[in-house]
Amino acid sequence: MTMYTILRNAFLLALSTLAILSCATASSGNQAGGFDPGQPTVLITGSNRGIGLALTRHYAGAGWNVIATARNPVKADELNALAAGDPTVIVEQLDVTDLERINGLADAYQGVPVDVLINNAAVLGDLGGQFYGSLDYDQFQWTMAVNVFGPMAMAEAFEPHVAASKQKKILTLTSGLGSLTLMSKMQGMTYYRISKAGVNMGMRAIRANLIKDGIIVALIAPGMVQTQLLADSGYTGKALTPDESAAGMAGIIAGLTLDDSGKPTNVDGKTIPW
Ligand SMILES: NC(=O)c1ccc[n+]([C@@H]2O[C@H](COP(=O)([O-])OP(=O)(O)OC[C@H]3O[C@@H](n4cnc5c(N)ncnc54)[C@H](OP(=O)(O)O)[C@@H]3O)[C@@H](O)[C@H]2O)c1
């Protein structure tokens, strides 16, 4: 074997190793070939844990095709185990602050109808930097990027997929903490609250654009739910399990119509005032 062949083989080996590694960390998308064409499809952000994982479990259990996205799929053990046993659950890498990846994923799924897009992923941010007087603006910007810009970019990128579907629904998870009415005297969690108020307005704006196309744009609050986010908030009161919240929200999502007000709906069915 010549030196050239040895070097060439080493180069090819390195290339194929890289290819395998990149498949493991980020599938390039459209694996929808495994989908059941007779069933609706949901795309969920932040599917690896918390409410996103419970929504994935719920829809997979109901027979839906699920595009389950996670920013770090290699570490998404529970999600990967679920997908391993169900060909209609496809795991895709997606950080909702990565516009290039959002658009790349939308391109990869071009022609695949998405009945329900669920913007679930969000961050609470470090509580210490959220008090007026000592606001941490880097964290503020990051929270806005994940919680507001991410859902807006997802809606823009996947609008054609939703428009091509039967159910035509874009859902964003919000919180009572984003209500100007309910939170008029609250201090702390400042930029989390601003981000949820902001995403409410963002979805309101998108709704005004898309209603003529028959696309339902809705806001839903999951209730107090036992997740890492709730634990990090310091709340220790009564809370739903992620599965209870996911089932409740799926019921509300199923009943959404174009005639709904578009105001945030809590998981118990009550309207949250703006
Ligand atoms: N839990 C509650 O009581 C409660 C109440 C009201 C509203 N909510 C809302 O419900 C939704 C889900 O919250 P949760 O309680 O399930 O929170 P969680 O347990 O903290 O999970 C958050 C999810 O978002 C993902 N995420 C964070 N940044 C991301 C990014 N840049 N790109 C993609 N994914 C990202 C996380 O992925 P990593 O694992 O990679 O970090 C994780 O999958 C959020 O919108 C939250 O605001 C929750």
The ligand as an ORCA input file, in Angstrom:
! r2SCAN-3c Opt
* xyz 0 1
  N     -43.907     24.179     34.170
  C     -44.812     25.109     34.382
  O     -45.410     25.179     35.473
  C     -45.149     26.113     33.306
  C     -46.096     27.098     33.612
  C     -46.443     28.010     32.617
  C     -45.871     27.931     31.373
  N     -44.937     26.967     31.103
  C     -44.375     26.917     29.742
  O     -44.414     25.591     29.282
  C     -43.353     25.372     28.339
  C     -42.549     24.150     28.722
  O     -41.984     24.400     30.002
  P     -41.433     23.228     30.945
  O     -42.002     23.492     32.279
  O     -41.593     21.893     30.306
  O     -39.883     23.649     30.982
  P     -38.559     22.759     31.105
  O     -38.820     21.506     31.821
  O     -37.523     23.700     31.642
  O     -38.241     22.406     29.570
  C     -37.909     23.435     28.698
  C     -37.676     22.824     27.336
  O     -37.296     23.891     26.445
  C     -36.089     23.493     25.791
  N     -35.295     24.635     25.372
  C     -34.752     25.626     26.097
  N     -34.052     26.446     25.312
  C     -34.156     25.973     24.054
  C     -33.668     26.381     22.803
  N     -32.879     27.463     22.669
  N     -33.992     25.656     21.704
  C     -34.768     24.547     21.812
  N     -35.238     24.100     22.971
  C     -34.934     24.809     24.079
  C     -35.345     22.673     26.830
  O     -34.320     21.945     26.201
  P     -32.917     21.601     26.957
  O     -33.147     20.344     27.726
  O     -31.948     21.468     25.847
  O     -32.621     22.751     27.867
  C     -36.501     21.817     27.332
  O     -36.787     20.796     26.425
  C     -42.558     26.681     28.333
  O     -42.987     27.477     27.253
  C     -42.922     27.329     29.641
  O     -42.763     28.727     29.619
  C     -44.553     26.057     32.043
*
